[in-house]
Amino acid sequence: MTQELSKEPVFDGIGYEPSPFSRSQFVAAKTDYDFSKYDNPNTDKHKKIMVVCTEERYMTMKNGKKFSTGNHPVETLVPMLHLEAAGFEAAIFTPTGAPVAIEMWAMPSEDEAVKSIFEKYSTQFQQPKSLADFVAGNMESDTEYVAVFLPGGHGAMLGLPENDDLKKVINWSIDSGKFMLAICHGPAALLAAAHNEAPENFPYKGYRIKSFPDVIDTQTPGIGYVPGEMPWFYGEKLEALGVEILNNDISGACFTDRKLITGDSPLAANNFGKMSAEALLNG
């Protein structure tokens, strides 16, 4: 008989990583990255993707226990693989330039393509650019950022939704016609645009997205993915601001509304990356 996997979250010395059972359900050794090739890829090396990551690792749940999170590696790296294949390198940012927090427990251990791009950007993940410095410099740079990418992982809910520098970057990206790319919990970071603003001024009011549903976040404590109930739900906050979330499950679905591209989960990372790469190449 097969021994049943534990549903108890795993203590890391400060907080809790997902249980062995939940990892068996949601963490794959390999991704479905498909090595797509792109016609007429970008050749202007000054054009890059601004990847805004979290620098905070621990989410305090309602019961006071801490969830060890950060940005999800599949949701970060698989889209980056597609964007690179389309000719767009990434520039990694965090709010202050502190190292990126990454959910290393979710790294696909047998996926050489993902591990390779993680290694390529390892220095940037450890020493990212500062969003605060970029904003202080009036968002002027030798680099032309053609899109802003908000990777998922529950870490997107930490620090970013109330970051005023990110608020300015979001408004700058909209005013200058750039694409916004957000996957899974990544749309939580869009809440920065509503920070200290009247709700009716939210720039994504009336937009439709596909993202990680709040209803699933109510279920994950039962399998030990998180060590307690969520402290808050980003989806209900976006909906209160006039965003329509089109899905209540995760199937790998993606959606484009104007220049906002979204995907629902790690299952969407490959298609989300392709959709984003093609959108950037097609303008």
C-alpha positions in Angstrom: 0.0 0.0 0.0 1.2 3.5 -0.8 1.8 5.6 2.3 -0.6 8.7 2.3 1.3 12.0 1.9 1.0 14.4 4.9 -1.3 17.4 4.6 0.6 19.2 7.3 2.5 22.3 6.1 6.3 22.1 6.4 8.0 24.4 8.9 11.1 26.2 7.5 12.2 27.7 10.8 10.1 30.9 10.4 7.1 30.0 8.4 5.5 27.1 6.6 5.9 25.7 3.1 3.2 23.7 1.4 2.5 20.2 2.7 3.9 17.1 0.8 0.4 16.3 -0.3 -0.3 19.7 -1.8 3.1 19.7 -3.5 2.2 16.4 -5.1 -0.9 18.0 -6.5 0.4 21.4 -7.6 4.2 21.2 -8.0 5.4 19.4 -11.2 9.0 18.3 -11.9 8.7 19.6 -15.5 6.6 22.4 -17.1 4.8 22.3 -20.4 7.1 24.9 -21.9 7.0 24.2 -25.6 10.1 26.0 -27.0 8.0 28.1 -29.4 9.9 30.0 -32.1 8.8 33.5 -33.2 8.9 35.0 -36.6 10.7 38.4 -36.8 11.8 38.5 -33.2 12.9 41.9 -31.7 16.5 42.7 -32.4 16.7 46.0 -30.5 18.5 45.1 -27.3 17.4 48.4 -25.7 13.8 47.1 -25.6 13.2 45.0 -22.5 10.5 43.8 -20.1 10.3 45.3 -16.7 9.6 42.4 -14.3 8.3 43.7 -11.0 8.9 41.1 -8.3 8.3 40.9 -4.5 11.1 41.2 -2.0 8.9 39.9 0.9 8.8 36.2 1.7 6.3 35.6 4.6 2.6 36.2 4.5 1.0 36.2 7.9 -2.2 34.2 7.8 -5.4 34.9 9.9 -4.2 32.5 12.6 -0.8 34.3 12.9 1.2 31.5 11.2 3.5 32.6 8.3 3.3 31.2 4.8 6.7 31.0 3.0 5.9 32.4 -0.4 7.4 34.9 -2.9 7.1 34.8 -6.7 6.2 31.4 -8.2 9.2 30.2 -10.4 7.0 28.7 -13.1 4.9 31.8 -13.4 8.0 33.9 -13.5 10.4 31.9 -15.7 8.3 30.2 -18.3 6.9 33.6 -19.6 10.4 34.9 -19.5 11.5 32.0 -21.7 8.9 33.0 -24.3 9.7 36.7 -24.1 13.4 36.0 -24.6 12.6 33.7 -27.6 10.8 36.8 -29.0 13.9 38.9 -28.5 13.0 40.7 -25.2 15.3 40.3 -22.2 14.1 41.0 -18.7 15.1 43.6 -16.3 14.3 42.5 -12.7 12.9 45.0 -10.2 11.8 44.9 -6.6 10.5 47.9 -4.6 13.8 48.8 -3.0 16.3 46.6 -4.9 16.3 44.0 -2.2 16.6 40.4 -3.5 13.6 38.7 -5.1 11.7 36.3 -2.9 11.1 33.1 -4.9 9.1 30.1 -3.9 12.0 27.7 -4.4 9.9 24.8 -3.1 7.9 25.2 -6.4 11.0 25.1 -8.7 10.5 22.3 -11.4 13.4 20.1 -10.5 13.7 18.3 -13.8 13.1 21.2 -16.2 16.4 22.2 -17.8 15.0 25.2 -19.7 13.5 26.7 -16.6 16.6 26.0 -14.5 18.8 27.5 -17.3 17.0 30.9 -17.4 16.9 31.0 -13.6 20.7 30.6 -13.7 21.0 33.3 -16.4 19.2 35.8 -14.2 20.5 34.6 -10.9 22.5 37.8 -10.4 19.5 40.0 -11.2 17.3 38.0 -8.8 19.9 38.6 -6.1 20.6 42.2 -7.0 17.5 43.6 -8.8 17.0 47.2 -9.8 15.1 49.4 -7.5 11.6 50.6 -8.4 12.1 53.5 -6.0 15.2 54.6 -7.9 13.5 54.3 -11.2 10.6 56.5 -10.2 13.0 59.0 -8.5 14.7 59.3 -11.9 11.3 60.2 -13.5 11.2 56.8 -15.1 13.9 57.8 -17.6 16.3 55.1 -18.7 18.6 54.0 -21.5 16.3 51.0 -21.7 13.0 51.1 -23.4 10.6 49.0 -21.3 8.0 47.7 -23.7 5.9 45.9 -21.0 5.6 45.5 -17.3 5.3 41.9 -16.1 3.8 41.1 -12.6 4.6 37.4 -11.9 2.3 35.4 -9.6 2.8 33.6 -6.4 1.1 34.8 -3.2 4.1 37.1 -2.8 2.5 39.4 -5.3 0.1 40.3 -2.5 3.0 41.4 -0.2 4.2 45.0 -0.4 3.3 45.6 -4.0 -0.5 46.3 -3.7 0.2 49.4 -1.6 3.5 50.5 -3.2 3.2 54.1 -4.5 6.2 53.7 -6.8 4.5 50.8 -8.5 1.3 53.0 -8.7 3.3 55.5 -10.6 4.8 52.8 -12.9 1.4 51.4 -13.6 0.1 54.9 -14.6 3.2 55.5 -16.6 2.8 52.2 -18.5 -0.9 53.0 -19.3 -0.1 56.6 -20.4 2.7 55.4 -22.7 0.8 52.6 -24.2 2.8 49.7 -22.8 1.5 46.2 -22.2 0.8 45.0 -18.7 1.3 41.3 -18.1 0.0 39.6 -14.9 -0.4 36.0 -14.1 -2.1 34.1 -11.2 -1.9 36.3 -8.1 0.1 38.9 -10.1 -3.0 41.0 -10.6 -3.0 41.7 -6.9 -0.2 44.1 -7.6 -2.5 46.2 -9.8 -4.2 47.3 -6.6 -1.2 49.7 -6.2 -3.0 51.9 -8.8 -5.9 52.3 -6.3 -3.7 53.1 -3.3 -4.9 56.4 -1.7 -7.0 57.1 -4.7 -10.8 57.4 -5.2 -12.1 54.0 -6.4 -13.6 55.6 -9.6 -10.1 56.6 -10.6 -8.8 53.0 -10.8 -7.4 52.7 -14.4 -8.5 49.1 -14.9 -12.1 49.7 -14.0 -14.2 47.9 -16.6 -11.4 45.4 -17.6 -11.9 41.7 -17.6 -9.2 39.3 -16.5 -8.4 35.6 -15.8 -6.5 35.0 -12.6 -6.3 32.8 -9.5 -9.7 32.7 -8.0 -10.4 33.7 -4.4 -12.6 30.6 -4.0 -9.6 28.3 -4.4 -7.7 30.4 -1.9 -10.5 29.5 0.6 -9.8 25.8 -0.1 -6.0 25.5 0.0 -5.7 25.5 3.9 -7.6 22.2 3.9 -4.7 20.4 2.0 -1.9 22.3 3.8 -0.9 24.4 0.9 -1.1 27.4 3.2 -0.9 27.2 7.0 -4.2 29.0 7.7 -6.9 31.1 6.2 -5.9 34.0 3.9 -5.5 37.4 5.6 -7.4 39.0 2.7 -8.5 38.3 -0.9 -7.2 40.3 -3.8 -10.0 39.2 -6.2 -12.7 40.8 -4.1 -10.7 44.0 -3.9 -10.3 44.1 -7.7 -14.0 43.4 -8.2 -14.9 46.2 -5.9 -12.9 48.5 -8.2 -14.8 47.4 -11.3 -12.6 44.5 -12.6 -14.5 41.4 -13.8 -12.7 38.1 -13.0 -14.0 35.7 -15.6 -13.0 32.4 -14.0 -13.7 30.5 -10.8 -11.4 27.6 -11.5 -7.9 27.1 -12.8 -7.6 25.5 -16.2 -4.6 27.3 -17.8 -6.8 30.0 -19.3 -5.5 33.3 -20.5 -7.2 36.5 -21.5 -6.3 39.8 -23.2 -8.3 43.0 -22.6 -6.8 45.9 -24.5 -3.1 45.9 -23.3 -3.7 43.9 -20.2 -2.8 40.2 -20.6 -3.7 37.8 -17.7 -3.5 34.1 -17.0 -5.1 32.0 -14.2 -2.3 29.9 -12.6 1.0 28.0 -13.2 -1.1 25.9 -15.7 -1.3 29.1 -17.8 2.4 30.0 -17.8 3.2 28.5 -21.2 0.2 29.9 -23.1 0.5 33.2 -21.2 4.1 33.5 -22.2 3.2 32.9 -25.9 0.3 35.3 -25.8 2.5 38.0 -24.3 5.4 37.4 -26.7 3.1 37.5 -29.8 1.3 40.6 -28.5 4.6 42.5 -28.1 5.8 41.5 -31.6 2.5 42.4 -33.2 2.2 45.7 -31.3 
